[in-house]
């Protein structure tokens, strides 16, 4: 996607420079965007989906997954350590990385 795309509701999608840079440098298409839940129901993240699809960017949508209160830092909306841990576990499963051994030195 070059330039910008304006969706029906007026939301403007700009190009995806991180995705293009990744593809140029890594020469593969293993770039993913993770859409997560927040205290604001991640409205912006969900609005990005048509933009990501138009650009051919892979995404994983966790915005509809149940996020217990302890997964989110209340004043910020960012994941807490427990939220990051849970999201890492979901990613390992969803990206089928559970066969990869981890080096925990």
Biopython code that builds the backbone (N, CA, C, O; Angstrom):
import numpy as np
from Bio.PDB.StructureBuilder import StructureBuilder

atoms = [
    (1, "UNK", "N", (0.846, -1.162, 0.000)),
    (1, "UNK", "CA", (0.000, 0.000, 0.000)),
    (1, "UNK", "C", (0.890, 1.222, 0.000)),
    (1, "UNK", "O", (1.680, 1.424, 0.922)),
    (2, "UNK", "N", (0.768, 2.018, -1.007)),
    (2, "UNK", "CA", (1.529, 3.255, -1.078)),
    (2, "UNK", "C", (0.630, 4.417, -0.726)),
    (2, "UNK", "O", (-0.569, 4.368, -0.998)),
    (3, "UNK", "N", (1.173, 5.455, -0.132)),
    (3, "UNK", "CA", (0.373, 6.614, 0.202)),
    (3, "UNK", "C", (-0.584, 6.330, 1.329)),
    (3, "UNK", "O", (-0.191, 5.863, 2.398)),
    (4, "UNK", "N", (-1.855, 6.618, 1.079)),
    (4, "UNK", "CA", (-2.833, 6.424, 2.138)),
    (4, "UNK", "C", (-4.129, 5.882, 1.571)),
    (4, "UNK", "O", (-4.407, 5.997, 0.377)),
    (5, "UNK", "N", (-4.902, 5.299, 2.440)),
    (5, "UNK", "CA", (-6.198, 4.739, 2.110)),
    (5, "UNK", "C", (-7.185, 5.329, 3.093)),
    (5, "UNK", "O", (-6.947, 5.306, 4.301)),
    (6, "UNK", "N", (-8.294, 5.859, 2.594)),
    (6, "UNK", "CA", (-9.325, 6.409, 3.467)),
    (6, "UNK", "C", (-10.492, 5.431, 3.479)),
    (6, "UNK", "O", (-11.069, 5.131, 2.434)),
    (7, "UNK", "N", (-10.832, 4.940, 4.652)),
    (7, "UNK", "CA", (-11.938, 3.993, 4.793)),
    (7, "UNK", "C", (-13.271, 4.728, 4.778)),
    (7, "UNK", "O", (-13.319, 5.957, 4.846)),
    (8, "UNK", "N", (-14.341, 3.967, 4.688)),
    (8, "UNK", "CA", (-15.686, 4.546, 4.595)),
    (8, "UNK", "C", (-16.007, 5.504, 5.739)),
    (8, "UNK", "O", (-16.684, 6.511, 5.531)),
    (9, "UNK", "N", (-15.531, 5.200, 6.934)),
    (9, "UNK", "CA", (-15.855, 6.057, 8.078)),
    (9, "UNK", "C", (-14.888, 7.229, 8.231)),
    (9, "UNK", "O", (-14.932, 7.949, 9.229)),
    (10, "UNK", "N", (-14.020, 7.420, 7.247)),
    (10, "UNK", "CA", (-13.089, 8.540, 7.274)),
    (10, "UNK", "C", (-11.755, 8.232, 7.923)),
    (10, "UNK", "O", (-10.862, 9.079, 7.917)),
    (11, "UNK", "N", (-11.595, 7.041, 8.483)),
    (11, "UNK", "CA", (-10.320, 6.655, 9.093)),
    (11, "UNK", "C", (-9.261, 6.553, 7.995)),
    (11, "UNK", "O", (-9.480, 5.890, 6.981)),
    (12, "UNK", "N", (-8.129, 7.198, 8.193)),
    (12, "UNK", "CA", (-7.079, 7.216, 7.187)),
    (12, "UNK", "C", (-5.969, 6.252, 7.562)),
    (12, "UNK", "O", (-5.434, 6.303, 8.669)),
    (13, "UNK", "N", (-5.628, 5.373, 6.632)),
    (13, "UNK", "CA", (-4.523, 4.441, 6.803)),
    (13, "UNK", "C", (-3.335, 4.987, 6.020)),
    (13, "UNK", "O", (-3.460, 5.308, 4.838)),
    (14, "UNK", "N", (-2.228, 5.087, 6.653)),
    (14, "UNK", "CA", (-1.028, 5.503, 5.950)),
    (14, "UNK", "C", (-0.236, 4.263, 5.586)),
    (14, "UNK", "O", (-0.542, 3.169, 6.061)),
    (15, "UNK", "N", (0.764, 4.417, 4.763)),
    (15, "UNK", "CA", (1.607, 3.295, 4.374)),
    (15, "UNK", "C", (2.195, 2.603, 5.584)),
    (15, "UNK", "O", (2.137, 3.130, 6.695)),
    (16, "UNK", "N", (2.747, 1.457, 5.383)),
    (16, "UNK", "CA", (3.300, 0.668, 6.482)),
    (16, "UNK", "C", (4.813, 0.590, 6.330)),
    (16, "UNK", "O", (5.331, -0.424, 5.862)),
    (17, "UNK", "N", (5.544, 1.658, 6.723)),
    (17, "UNK", "CA", (6.993, 1.687, 6.522)),
    (17, "UNK", "C", (7.745, 0.599, 7.274)),
    (17, "UNK", "O", (8.744, 0.092, 6.763)),
    (18, "UNK", "N", (7.301, 0.223, 8.467)),
    (18, "UNK", "CA", (7.994, -0.830, 9.216)),
    (18, "UNK", "C", (7.922, -2.149, 8.460)),
    (18, "UNK", "O", (8.903, -2.890, 8.394)),
    (19, "UNK", "N", (6.764, -2.438, 7.895)),
    (19, "UNK", "CA", (6.575, -3.664, 7.129)),
    (19, "UNK", "C", (7.479, -3.675, 5.907)),
    (19, "UNK", "O", (8.145, -4.673, 5.633)),
    (20, "UNK", "N", (7.504, -2.570, 5.172)),
    (20, "UNK", "CA", (8.351, -2.506, 3.970)),
    (20, "UNK", "C", (9.827, -2.655, 4.340)),
    (20, "UNK", "O", (10.565, -3.386, 3.680)),
    (21, "UNK", "N", (10.251, -1.967, 5.388)),
    (21, "UNK", "CA", (11.643, -2.053, 5.823)),
    (21, "UNK", "C", (11.994, -3.475, 6.234)),
    (21, "UNK", "O", (13.058, -3.983, 5.879)),
    (22, "UNK", "N", (11.103, -4.119, 6.982)),
    (22, "UNK", "CA", (11.328, -5.512, 7.395)),
    (22, "UNK", "C", (11.515, -6.409, 6.173)),
    (22, "UNK", "O", (12.470, -7.183, 6.108)),
    (23, "UNK", "N", (10.612, -6.306, 5.214)),
    (23, "UNK", "CA", (10.697, -7.160, 4.008)),
    (23, "UNK", "C", (11.983, -6.924, 3.238)),
    (23, "UNK", "O", (12.590, -7.871, 2.738)),
    (24, "UNK", "N", (12.408, -5.661, 3.137)),
    (24, "UNK", "CA", (13.650, -5.348, 2.430)),
    (24, "UNK", "C", (14.856, -5.945, 3.137)),
    (24, "UNK", "O", (15.727, -6.531, 2.495)),
    (25, "UNK", "N", (14.911, -5.800, 4.451)),
    (25, "UNK", "CA", (16.081, -6.251, 5.197)),
    (25, "UNK", "C", (16.089, -7.751, 5.449)),
    (25, "UNK", "O", (17.141, -8.383, 5.360)),
    (26, "UNK", "N", (14.938, -8.329, 5.760)),
    (26, "UNK", "CA", (14.879, -9.748, 6.121)),
    (26, "UNK", "C", (14.563, -10.651, 4.930)),
    (26, "UNK", "O", (14.789, -11.859, 4.987)),
    (27, "UNK", "N", (14.049, -10.073, 3.868)),
    (27, "UNK", "CA", (13.708, -10.812, 2.652)),
    (27, "UNK", "C", (12.741, -11.971, 2.905)),
    (27, "UNK", "O", (12.872, -13.050, 2.328)),
    (28, "UNK", "N", (11.772, -11.716, 3.779)),
    (28, "UNK", "CA", (10.700, -12.686, 4.000)),
    (28, "UNK", "C", (9.432, -11.934, 4.391)),
    (28, "UNK", "O", (9.435, -10.709, 4.508)),
    (29, "UNK", "N", (8.373, -12.667, 4.585)),
    (29, "UNK", "CA", (7.080, -12.067, 4.887)),
    (29, "UNK", "C", (6.583, -12.511, 6.268)),
    (29, "UNK", "O", (5.392, -12.762, 6.451)),
    (30, "UNK", "N", (7.495, -12.607, 7.229)),
    (30, "UNK", "CA", (7.152, -13.083, 8.567)),
    (30, "UNK", "C", (6.878, -11.942, 9.539)),
    (30, "UNK", "O", (7.079, -12.102, 10.743)),
    (31, "UNK", "N", (6.433, -10.820, 9.053)),
    (31, "UNK", "CA", (6.135, -9.638, 9.867)),
    (31, "UNK", "C", (4.693, -9.730, 10.351)),
    (31, "UNK", "O", (3.785, -9.965, 9.554)),
    (32, "UNK", "N", (4.481, -9.551, 11.630)),
    (32, "UNK", "CA", (3.139, -9.605, 12.207)),
    (32, "UNK", "C", (2.872, -8.367, 13.054)),
    (32, "UNK", "O", (3.773, -7.841, 13.709)),
    (33, "UNK", "N", (1.650, -7.921, 13.033)),
    (33, "UNK", "CA", (1.177, -6.880, 13.936)),
    (33, "UNK", "C", (0.241, -7.567, 14.923)),
    (33, "UNK", "O", (-0.631, -8.338, 14.524)),
    (34, "UNK", "N", (0.424, -7.288, 16.206)),
    (34, "UNK", "CA", (-0.437, -7.859, 17.227)),
    (34, "UNK", "C", (-1.404, -6.771, 17.693)),
    (34, "UNK", "O", (-0.990, -5.705, 18.148)),
    (35, "UNK", "N", (-2.687, -7.059, 17.571)),
    (35, "UNK", "CA", (-3.724, -6.152, 18.046)),
    (35, "UNK", "C", (-4.191, -6.720, 19.379)),
    (35, "UNK", "O", (-4.666, -7.853, 19.451)),
    (36, "UNK", "N", (-4.053, -5.928, 20.424)),
    (36, "UNK", "CA", (-4.375, -6.434, 21.748)),
    (36, "UNK", "C", (-5.513, -5.650, 22.359)),
    (36, "UNK", "O", (-5.843, -4.553, 21.909)),
    (37, "UNK", "N", (-6.103, -6.218, 23.376)),
    (37, "UNK", "CA", (-7.160, -5.534, 24.114)),
    (37, "UNK", "C", (-6.536, -4.501, 25.038)),
    (37, "UNK", "O", (-5.370, -4.605, 25.418)),
    (38, "UNK", "N", (-7.317, -3.524, 25.384)),
    (38, "UNK", "CA", (-6.882, -2.540, 26.375)),
    (38, "UNK", "C", (-8.113, -2.067, 27.130)),
    (38, "UNK", "O", (-9.226, -2.528, 26.876)),
    (39, "UNK", "N", (-7.905, -1.158, 28.047)),
    (39, "UNK", "CA", (-9.039, -0.649, 28.802)),
    (39, "UNK", "C", (-9.982, 0.151, 27.908)),
    (39, "UNK", "O", (-11.104, 0.459, 28.310)),
    (40, "UNK", "N", (-9.538, 0.487, 26.706)),
    (40, "UNK", "CA", (-10.355, 1.261, 25.776)),
    (40, "UNK", "C", (-10.938, 0.385, 24.662)),
    (40, "UNK", "O", (-11.344, 0.911, 23.626)),
    (41, "UNK", "N", (-10.988, -0.908, 24.849)),
    (41, "UNK", "CA", (-11.499, -1.887, 23.891)),
    (41, "UNK", "C", (-10.762, -1.851, 22.558)),
    (41, "UNK", "O", (-11.245, -2.415, 21.577)),
    (42, "UNK", "N", (-9.621, -1.209, 22.503)),
    (42, "UNK", "CA", (-8.753, -1.173, 21.342)),
    (42, "UNK", "C", (-9.486, -0.843, 20.043)),
    (42, "UNK", "O", (-9.344, -1.551, 19.046)),
    (43, "UNK", "N", (-10.255, 0.213, 20.061)),
    (43, "UNK", "CA", (-11.002, 0.634, 18.882)),
    (43, "UNK", "C", (-10.055, 0.944, 17.724)),
    (43, "UNK", "O", (-10.325, 0.548, 16.591)),
    (44, "UNK", "N", (-8.965, 1.638, 17.985)),
    (44, "UNK", "CA", (-8.026, 1.980, 16.923)),
    (44, "UNK", "C", (-7.411, 0.724, 16.306)),
    (44, "UNK", "O", (-7.298, 0.620, 15.085)),
    (45, "UNK", "N", (-7.022, -0.217, 17.141)),
    (45, "UNK", "CA", (-6.427, -1.456, 16.628)),
    (45, "UNK", "C", (-7.354, -2.184, 15.677)),
    (45, "UNK", "O", (-6.921, -2.654, 14.625)),
    (46, "UNK", "N", (-8.615, -2.283, 16.032)),
    (46, "UNK", "CA", (-9.601, -2.956, 15.174)),
    (46, "UNK", "C", (-9.807, -2.194, 13.866)),
    (46, "UNK", "O", (-10.039, -2.804, 12.822)),
    (47, "UNK", "N", (-9.725, -0.865, 13.918)),
    (47, "UNK", "CA", (-9.893, -0.067, 12.709)),
    (47, "UNK", "C", (-8.725, -0.268, 11.741)),
    (47, "UNK", "O", (-8.867, -0.031, 10.541)),
    (48, "UNK", "N", (-7.585, -0.699, 12.250)),
    (48, "UNK", "CA", (-6.414, -0.902, 11.401)),
    (48, "UNK", "C", (-6.518, -2.151, 10.536)),
    (48, "UNK", "O", (-5.793, -2.268, 9.548)),
    (49, "UNK", "N", (-7.387, -3.075, 10.874)),
    (49, "UNK", "CA", (-7.445, -4.358, 10.176)),
    (49, "UNK", "C", (-7.613, -4.204, 8.664)),
    (49, "UNK", "O", (-6.867, -4.842, 7.922)),
    (50, "UNK", "N", (-8.557, -3.388, 8.162)),
    (50, "UNK", "CA", (-8.655, -3.244, 6.704)),
    (50, "UNK", "C", (-7.374, -2.689, 6.078)),
    (50, "UNK", "O", (-7.014, -3.059, 4.960)),
    (51, "UNK", "N", (-6.690, -1.805, 6.800)),
    (51, "UNK", "CA", (-5.428, -1.250, 6.305)),
    (51, "UNK", "C", (-4.369, -2.339, 6.196)),
    (51, "UNK", "O", (-3.662, -2.441, 5.194)),
    (52, "UNK", "N", (-4.274, -3.147, 7.244)),
    (52, "UNK", "CA", (-3.291, -4.235, 7.253)),
    (52, "UNK", "C", (-3.595, -5.237, 6.148)),
    (52, "UNK", "O", (-2.688, -5.696, 5.454)),
    (53, "UNK", "N", (-4.869, -5.574, 5.984)),
    (53, "UNK", "CA", (-5.250, -6.518, 4.927)),
    (53, "UNK", "C", (-4.924, -5.960, 3.556)),
    (53, "UNK", "O", (-4.410, -6.683, 2.702)),
    (54, "UNK", "N", (-5.212, -4.691, 3.330)),
    (54, "UNK", "CA", (-4.933, -4.057, 2.039)),
    (54, "UNK", "C", (-3.437, -4.074, 1.740)),
    (54, "UNK", "O", (-3.030, -4.249, 0.591)),
    (55, "UNK", "N", (-2.618, -3.890, 2.778)),
    (55, "UNK", "CA", (-1.170, -3.864, 2.616)),
    (55, "UNK", "C", (-0.561, -5.261, 2.585)),
    (55, "UNK", "O", (0.625, -5.409, 2.289)),
    (56, "UNK", "N", (-1.357, -6.288, 2.886)),
    (56, "UNK", "CA", (-0.836, -7.648, 2.902)),
    (56, "UNK", "C", (-0.043, -7.979, 4.153)),
    (56, "UNK", "O", (0.773, -8.901, 4.148)),
    (57, "UNK", "N", (-0.277, -7.232, 5.225)),
    (57, "UNK", "CA", (0.444, -7.435, 6.476)),
    (57, "UNK", "C", (-0.303, -8.465, 7.316)),
    (57, "UNK", "O", (-1.517, -8.368, 7.495)),
    (58, "UNK", "N", (0.430, -9.454, 7.830)),
    (58, "UNK", "CA", (-0.165, -10.432, 8.734)),
    (58, "UNK", "C", (-0.498, -9.749, 10.060)),
    (58, "UNK", "O", (0.235, -8.868, 10.511)),
    (59, "UNK", "N", (-1.587, -10.153, 10.674)),
    (59, "UNK", "CA", (-1.909, -9.628, 11.991)),
    (59, "UNK", "C", (-2.551, -10.734, 12.818)),
    (59, "UNK", "O", (-3.137, -11.682, 12.296)),
    (60, "UNK", "N", (-2.416, -10.571, 14.127)),
    (60, "UNK", "CA", (-3.058, -11.460, 15.081)),
    (60, "UNK", "C", (-3.918, -10.571, 15.960)),
    (60, "UNK", "O", (-3.418, -9.637, 16.586)),
    (61, "UNK", "N", (-5.203, -10.859, 16.007)),
    (61, "UNK", "CA", (-6.145, -10.004, 16.717)),
    (61, "UNK", "C", (-6.500, -10.625, 18.069)),
    (61, "UNK", "O", (-7.274, -11.579, 18.150)),
    (62, "UNK", "N", (-5.917, -10.063, 19.124)),
    (62, "UNK", "CA", (-6.230, -10.492, 20.483)),
    (62, "UNK", "C", (-7.193, -9.517, 21.156)),
    (62, "UNK", "O", (-7.431, -9.622, 22.359)),
    (63, "UNK", "N", (-7.746, -8.577, 20.404)),
    (63, "UNK", "CA", (-8.591, -7.557, 21.019)),
    (63, "UNK", "C", (-9.904, -8.113, 21.542)),
    (63, "UNK", "O", (-10.517, -7.510, 22.423)),
    (64, "UNK", "N", (-10.345, -9.238, 21.026)),
    (64, "UNK", "CA", (-11.599, -9.819, 21.498)),
    (64, "UNK", "C", (-11.372, -10.919, 22.536)),
    (64, "UNK", "O", (-12.325, -11.472, 23.084)),
    (65, "UNK", "N", (-10.118, -11.227, 22.796)),
    (65, "UNK", "CA", (-9.792, -12.238, 23.802)),
    (65, "UNK", "C", (-9.977, -11.653, 25.195)),
    (65, "UNK", "O", (-9.692, -10.479, 25.429)),
    (66, "UNK", "N", (-10.449, -12.467, 26.103)),
    (66, "UNK", "CA", (-10.653, -12.001, 27.481)),
    (66, "UNK", "C", (-9.310, -11.641, 28.117)),
    (66, "UNK", "O", (-8.381, -12.448, 28.140)),
    (67, "UNK", "N", (-9.231, -10.437, 28.621)),
    (67, "UNK", "CA", (-8.039, -9.960, 29.319)),
    (67, "UNK", "C", (-8.439, -9.661, 30.758)),
    (67, "UNK", "O", (-9.085, -8.645, 31.016)),
    (68, "UNK", "N", (-8.069, -10.525, 31.699)),
    (68, "UNK", "CA", (-8.374, -10.247, 33.096)),
    (68, "UNK", "C", (-7.780, -8.903, 33.526)),
    (68, "UNK", "O", (-6.795, -8.437, 32.954)),
    (69, "UNK", "N", (-8.374, -8.312, 34.505)),
    (69, "UNK", "CA", (-7.957, -6.994, 34.980)),
    (69, "UNK", "C", (-6.464, -6.933, 35.306)),
    (69, "UNK", "O", (-5.818, -5.911, 35.073)),
    (70, "UNK", "N", (-5.918, -8.023, 35.844)),
    (70, "UNK", "CA", (-4.494, -8.009, 36.222)),
    (70, "UNK", "C", (-3.557, -8.053, 35.010)),
    (70, "UNK", "O", (-2.344, -7.920, 35.176)),
    (71, "UNK", "N", (-4.083, -8.235, 33.811)),
    (71, "UNK", "CA", (-3.261, -8.240, 32.594)),
    (71, "UNK", "C", (-2.984, -6.835, 32.065)),
    (71, "UNK", "O", (-2.136, -6.660, 31.189)),
    (72, "UNK", "N", (-3.690, -5.831, 32.589)),
    (72, "UNK", "CA", (-3.578, -4.478, 32.054)),
    (72, "UNK", "C", (-3.261, -3.498, 33.178)),
    (72, "UNK", "O", (-3.879, -3.544, 34.241)),
    (73, "UNK", "N", (-2.296, -2.611, 32.940)),
    (73, "UNK", "CA", (-1.965, -1.559, 33.901)),
    (73, "UNK", "C", (-3.080, -0.523, 33.834)),
    (73, "UNK", "O", (-3.321, 0.067, 32.780)),
    (74, "UNK", "N", (-3.747, -0.305, 34.935)),
    (74, "UNK", "CA", (-4.983, 0.497, 34.957)),
    (74, "UNK", "C", (-4.829, 1.903, 34.394)),
    (74, "UNK", "O", (-5.622, 2.304, 33.543)),
    (75, "UNK", "N", (-3.865, 2.641, 34.826)),
    (75, "UNK", "CA", (-3.767, 4.041, 34.398)),
    (75, "UNK", "C", (-3.233, 4.206, 32.983)),
    (75, "UNK", "O", (-3.427, 5.254, 32.368)),
    (76, "UNK", "N", (-2.568, 3.192, 32.463)),
    (76, "UNK", "CA", (-1.919, 3.319, 31.165)),
    (76, "UNK", "C", (-2.620, 2.555, 30.051)),
    (76, "UNK", "O", (-2.608, 2.985, 28.898)),
    (77, "UNK", "N", (-3.228, 1.432, 30.389)),
    (77, "UNK", "CA", (-3.828, 0.592, 29.364)),
    (77, "UNK", "C", (-2.847, -0.375, 28.732)),
    (77, "UNK", "O", (-3.234, -1.184, 27.889)),
    (78, "UNK", "N", (-1.576, -0.305, 29.126)),
    (78, "UNK", "CA", (-0.563, -1.214, 28.602)),
    (78, "UNK", "C", (-0.614, -2.546, 29.339)),
    (78, "UNK", "O", (-1.108, -2.614, 30.465)),
    (79, "UNK", "N", (-0.102, -3.614, 28.708)),
    (79, "UNK", "CA", (-0.078, -4.900, 29.406)),
    (79, "UNK", "C", (0.830, -4.847, 30.633)),
    (79, "UNK", "O", (1.886, -4.215, 30.618)),
    (80, "UNK", "N", (0.400, -5.514, 31.675)),
    (80, "UNK", "CA", (1.214, -5.680, 32.880)),
    (80, "UNK", "C", (2.185, -6.826, 32.612)),
    (80, "UNK", "O", (2.094, -7.470, 31.567)),
    (81, "UNK", "N", (3.119, -7.098, 33.540)),
    (81, "UNK", "CA", (3.983, -8.265, 33.352)),
    (81, "UNK", "C", (3.175, -9.549, 33.119)),
    (81, "UNK", "O", (3.547, -10.369, 32.279)),
    (82, "UNK", "N", (2.086, -9.724, 33.849)),
    (82, "UNK", "CA", (1.243, -10.916, 33.644)),
    (82, "UNK", "C", (0.609, -10.903, 32.256)),
    (82, "UNK", "O", (0.474, -11.951, 31.623)),
    (83, "UNK", "N", (0.217, -9.715, 31.780)),
    (83, "UNK", "CA", (-0.354, -9.600, 30.440)),
    (83, "UNK", "C", (0.661, -9.921, 29.358)),
    (83, "UNK", "O", (0.339, -10.591, 28.376)),
    (84, "UNK", "N", (1.889, -9.445, 29.535)),
    (84, "UNK", "CA", (2.955, -9.767, 28.573)),
    (84, "UNK", "C", (3.233, -11.269, 28.562)),
    (84, "UNK", "O", (3.418, -11.866, 27.501)),
    (85, "UNK", "N", (3.262, -11.869, 29.739)),
    (85, "UNK", "CA", (3.509, -13.311, 29.840)),
    (85, "UNK", "C", (2.413, -14.093, 29.105)),
    (85, "UNK", "O", (2.699, -15.017, 28.344)),
    (86, "UNK", "N", (1.155, -13.706, 29.346)),
    (86, "UNK", "CA", (0.032, -14.385, 28.691)),
    (86, "UNK", "C", (0.100, -14.208, 27.173)),
    (86, "UNK", "O", (-0.098, -15.161, 26.420)),
    (87, "UNK", "N", (0.382, -12.977, 26.731)),
    (87, "UNK", "CA", (0.451, -12.725, 25.299)),
    (87, "UNK", "C", (1.590, -13.520, 24.659)),
    (87, "UNK", "O", (1.439, -14.019, 23.543)),
    (88, "UNK", "N", (2.717, -13.644, 25.343)),
    (88, "UNK", "CA", (3.826, -14.447, 24.822)),
    (88, "UNK", "C", (3.401, -15.905, 24.672)),
    (88, "UNK", "O", (3.734, -16.551, 23.679)),
    (89, "UNK", "N", (2.678, -16.414, 25.642)),
    (89, "UNK", "CA", (2.193, -17.798, 25.557)),
    (89, "UNK", "C", (1.221, -17.969, 24.391)),
    (89, "UNK", "O", (1.280, -18.969, 23.675)),
    (90, "UNK", "N", (0.333, -17.004, 24.199)),
    (90, "UNK", "CA", (-0.618, -17.070, 23.079)),
    (90, "UNK", "C", (0.121, -17.037, 21.741)),
    (90, "UNK", "O", (-0.211, -17.782, 20.820)),
    (91, "UNK", "N", (1.138, -16.154, 21.646)),
    (91, "UNK", "CA", (1.889, -16.045, 20.394)),
    (91, "UNK", "C", (2.633, -17.339, 20.072)),
    (91, "UNK", "O", (2.641, -17.790, 18.927)),
    (92, "UNK", "N", (3.254, -17.930, 21.085)),
    (92, "UNK", "CA", (3.959, -19.199, 20.868)),
    (92, "UNK", "C", (2.996, -20.238, 20.301)),
    (92, "UNK", "O", (3.326, -20.954, 19.355)),
    (93, "UNK", "N", (1.806, -20.311, 20.886)),
    (93, "UNK", "CA", (0.815, -21.275, 20.419)),
    (93, "UNK", "C", (0.291, -20.910, 19.031)),
    (93, "UNK", "O", (0.251, -21.757, 18.138)),
    (94, "UNK", "N", (-0.107, -19.662, 18.852)),
    (94, "UNK", "CA", (-0.735, -19.250, 17.601)),
    (94, "UNK", "C", (0.233, -19.217, 16.416)),
    (94, "UNK", "O", (-0.172, -19.442, 15.276)),
    (95, "UNK", "N", (1.495, -18.940, 16.684)),
    (95, "UNK", "CA", (2.497, -18.943, 15.615)),
    (95, "UNK", "C", (3.176, -20.305, 15.492)),
    (95, "UNK", "O", (4.087, -20.496, 14.686)),
    (96, "UNK", "N", (2.712, -21.238, 16.307)),
    (96, "UNK", "CA", (3.242, -22.606, 16.320)),
    (96, "UNK", "C", (4.760, -22.626, 16.549)),
    (96, "UNK", "O", (5.513, -23.298, 15.845)),
    (97, "UNK", "N", (5.169, -21.865, 17.555)),
    (97, "UNK", "CA", (6.584, -21.799, 17.912)),
    (97, "UNK", "C", (6.929, -22.723, 19.067)),
    (97, "UNK", "O", (8.065, -22.736, 19.541)),
    (98, "UNK", "N", (5.941, -23.503, 19.523)),
    (98, "UNK", "CA", (6.191, -24.352, 20.668)),
    (98, "UNK", "C", (7.212, -25.447, 20.398)),
    (98, "UNK", "O", (7.693, -26.090, 21.331)),
    (99, "UNK", "N", (7.547, -25.664, 19.135)),
    (99, "UNK", "CA", (8.561, -26.674, 18.800)),
    (99, "UNK", "C", (9.968, -26.091, 18.862)),
    (99, "UNK", "O", (10.948, -26.833, 18.783)),
    (100, "UNK", "N", (10.082, -24.752, 19.006)),
    (100, "UNK", "CA", (11.375, -24.090, 19.048)),
    (100, "UNK", "C", (11.886, -24.119, 20.485)),
    (100, "UNK", "O", (11.176, -23.717, 21.407)),
    (101, "UNK", "N", (13.120, -24.596, 20.680)),
    (101, "UNK", "CA", (13.643, -24.640, 22.037)),
    (101, "UNK", "C", (14.121, -23.247, 22.427)),
    (101, "UNK", "O", (14.655, -22.504, 21.604)),
    (102, "UNK", "N", (13.922, -22.910, 23.686)),
    (102, "UNK", "CA", (14.359, -21.594, 24.157)),
    (102, "UNK", "C", (15.676, -21.730, 24.895)),
    (102, "UNK", "O", (15.933, -22.731, 25.563)),
    (103, "UNK", "N", (16.497, -20.720, 24.764)),
    (103, "UNK", "CA", (17.781, -20.664, 25.451)),
    (103, "UNK", "C", (17.640, -19.651, 26.565)),
    (103, "UNK", "O", (17.563, -18.450, 26.307)),
    (104, "UNK", "N", (17.605, -20.118, 27.796)),
    (104, "UNK", "CA", (17.345, -19.225, 28.930)),
    (104, "UNK", "C", (18.591, -19.031, 29.786)),
    (104, "UNK", "O", (18.557, -19.285, 30.990)),
    (105, "UNK", "N", (19.660, -18.596, 29.199)),
    (105, "UNK", "CA", (20.893, -18.325, 29.968)),
    (105, "UNK", "C", (20.815, -16.999, 30.644)),
    (105, "UNK", "O", (21.755, -16.601, 31.332)),
]
sb = StructureBuilder()
sb.init_structure("model")
sb.init_model(0)
sb.init_chain("A")
sb.init_seg("    ")
for serial, (resi, resn, name, xyz) in enumerate(atoms, 1):
    if name == "N":
        sb.init_residue(resn, " ", resi, " ")
    sb.init_atom(name, np.array(xyz, "f"), 0.0, 1.0, " ", f" {name:<3s}", serial, name[0])
structure = sb.get_structure()
